[in-house]
Amino acid sequence: MIEPLLIGKIRIENPLILAPLAGITNLPFRVVCRMGGAGMVWSEMISSRALHFSDRRTKDMVVFDPGEHPIAVQIFGRDPGEMADAARFIAEKGADVIDINMGCPVKKILKSGSGVQLMREPDLARSIVREVVKAVGCPVTVKFRLGWSEEEMNYLEMGKVFEEEGAAALVLHARTRVQGFTGLADTNAIGRLARSVGIPVIGSGDVSDGEGARRLVSETGCAGVMIGRGALGKPWIFDEIRAHITGTESSNSPIFRLDLVQKHLELLLKYLPGRRSVGHLRKHLGWYSKGFPGGAAFRREINWLMEPGEIVALAREFLGLPNNRNGETETG
Ligand SMILES: Cc1cc2nc3c(=O)[nH]c(=O)nc-3n(C[C@H](O)[C@H](O)[C@H](O)COP(=O)(O)O)c2cc1C
């Protein structure tokens, strides 16, 4: 029922994939999602223009952990030369797949003429894919939407363009730009795209449990399923979905979950030194603590703390985590 997915030469045993989420799918979260059963992970989007100007912060985003491969790194921009340079730089750093963003509906990105705006400029979109494919030896994919609006749906034409230019797989977030994140993803469209191209199609939109993933694959014939918002506070969702689809045991247990949270906290402190982890700690602990008794008070408390060490200490106490991998909790 779930077959391994081939993106060019990259084989993904379990095609349940972490979606790119700006500000969220950084290295620490990607590693814990792989531990939680994701067969592959996607980076947050990276600006080709910022790389062109050697922006330090952006370069720092192009760092991988041995435990997270296979990884696709997503780039955005509108200059084919800059996009090709960015792809080359990232591929040399060890990305397994380069993905091109043609789906972002955020105003700031549209103003710069990238994201889903490119679906309105098919010739430019074509040359971006062509130049990026020429620039790298690894597979290139494109993530896009149904089109700008219901009246301007051109995903089938664009899918063909990307395939002609050498894309190794396509990811479709089955909504229009006008829809943003509202309404429901149109799963029929994922099926139509999958039938109209000869390369694998990965479906994205609204999958948050095993039954949703199973239905998407069986109804559309898509080769992979992306999970975005469903993984927030639940990096173990991938293993749950795999177990549901294959009818096998899930390794998911309270201990397994706490181990992932523990690992996530450690990686945030390791890879985002100083106070750079604070926002991420608050955000993820906010999701992890949802539904826990006393969760709201815990979230209020960590929002006042400015030191990563203090936040982690409070989180460990709240979640009953050991203070270190060998140690005991402060509360016993
Ligand atoms: C907070 C947030 C950030 C996102 N960032 C990106 C991004 O950087 N690149 C991209 O292609 N899609 C991005 N998306 C879209 C997701 O990858 C995905 O296609 C969409 O959320 C639908 O899937 P879901 O229902 O599983 O979340 C983002 C979505 C959200 C909610």
The ligand as an SDF file (V2000), in Angstrom:
LIG
                    3D

 31 33  0  0  0  0  0  0  0  0999 V2000
    3.5900   28.0400    8.9370 C   0  0  0  0  0  0  0  0  0  0  0  0
    3.6870   27.4830    7.5380 C   0  0  0  0  0  0  0  0  0  0  0  0
    4.8350   27.6960    6.8080 C   0  0  0  0  0  0  0  0  0  0  0  0
    4.9610   27.1940    5.5080 C   0  0  0  0  0  0  0  0  0  0  0  0
    6.1140   27.3780    4.8280 N   0  0  0  0  0  0  0  0  0  0  0  0
    6.2600   26.8420    3.5790 C   0  0  0  0  0  0  0  0  0  0  0  0
    7.4790   26.9710    2.8760 C   0  0  0  0  0  0  0  0  0  0  0  0
    8.4620   27.5650    3.3440 O   0  0  0  0  0  0  0  0  0  0  0  0
    7.5450   26.4240    1.6200 N   0  0  0  0  0  0  0  0  0  0  0  0
    6.4900   25.7460    1.0630 C   0  0  0  0  0  0  0  0  0  0  0  0
    6.5890   25.2590   -0.0640 O   0  0  0  0  0  0  0  0  0  0  0  0
    5.3270   25.5870    1.7370 N   0  0  0  0  0  0  0  0  0  0  0  0
    5.2030   26.1030    2.9700 C   0  0  0  0  0  0  0  0  0  0  0  0
    4.0310   25.9040    3.6550 N   0  0  0  0  0  0  0  0  0  0  0  0
    2.9950   25.0370    3.0670 C   0  0  0  0  0  0  0  0  0  0  0  0
    3.1530   23.5930    3.5700 C   0  0  0  0  0  0  0  0  0  0  0  0
    4.3710   23.0260    3.1370 O   0  0  0  0  0  0  0  0  0  0  0  0
    1.9870   22.6960    3.1190 C   0  0  0  0  0  0  0  0  0  0  0  0
    1.9880   22.5860    1.7230 O   0  0  0  0  0  0  0  0  0  0  0  0
    0.6380   23.2260    3.5930 C   0  0  0  0  0  0  0  0  0  0  0  0
    0.7080   23.6700    4.9330 O   0  0  0  0  0  0  0  0  0  0  0  0
   -0.4530   22.1660    3.4800 C   0  0  0  0  0  0  0  0  0  0  0  0
   -0.1110   21.0080    4.1790 O   0  0  0  0  0  0  0  0  0  0  0  0
   -0.5860   20.6570    5.6900 P   0  0  0  0  0  0  0  0  0  0  0  0
   -2.0870   20.7340    5.7030 O   0  0  0  0  0  0  0  0  0  0  0  0
   -0.0500   19.2700    5.8970 O   0  0  0  0  0  0  0  0  0  0  0  0
    0.0180   21.6760    6.5960 O   0  0  0  0  0  0  0  0  0  0  0  0
    3.8850   26.4480    4.9250 C   0  0  0  0  0  0  0  0  0  0  0  0
    2.7200   26.2550    5.6830 C   0  0  0  0  0  0  0  0  0  0  0  0
    2.6050   26.7540    6.9690 C   0  0  0  0  0  0  0  0  0  0  0  0
    1.3470   26.4990    7.7480 C   0  0  0  0  0  0  0  0  0  0  0  0
  1  2  1  0
  2  3  1  0
  2 30  2  0
  3  4  2  0
  4  5  1  0
  4 28  1  0
  5  6  2  0
  6  7  1  0
  6 13  1  0
  7  8  2  0
  7  9  1  0
  9 10  1  0
 10 11  2  0
 10 12  1  0
 12 13  2  0
 13 14  1  0
 14 15  1  0
 14 28  1  0
 15 16  1  0
 16 17  1  0
 16 18  1  0
 18 19  1  0
 18 20  1  0
 20 21  1  0
 20 22  1  0
 22 23  1  0
 23 24  1  0
 24 25  2  0
 24 26  1  0
 24 27  1  0
 28 29  2  0
 29 30  1  0
 30 31  1  0
M  END
$$$$
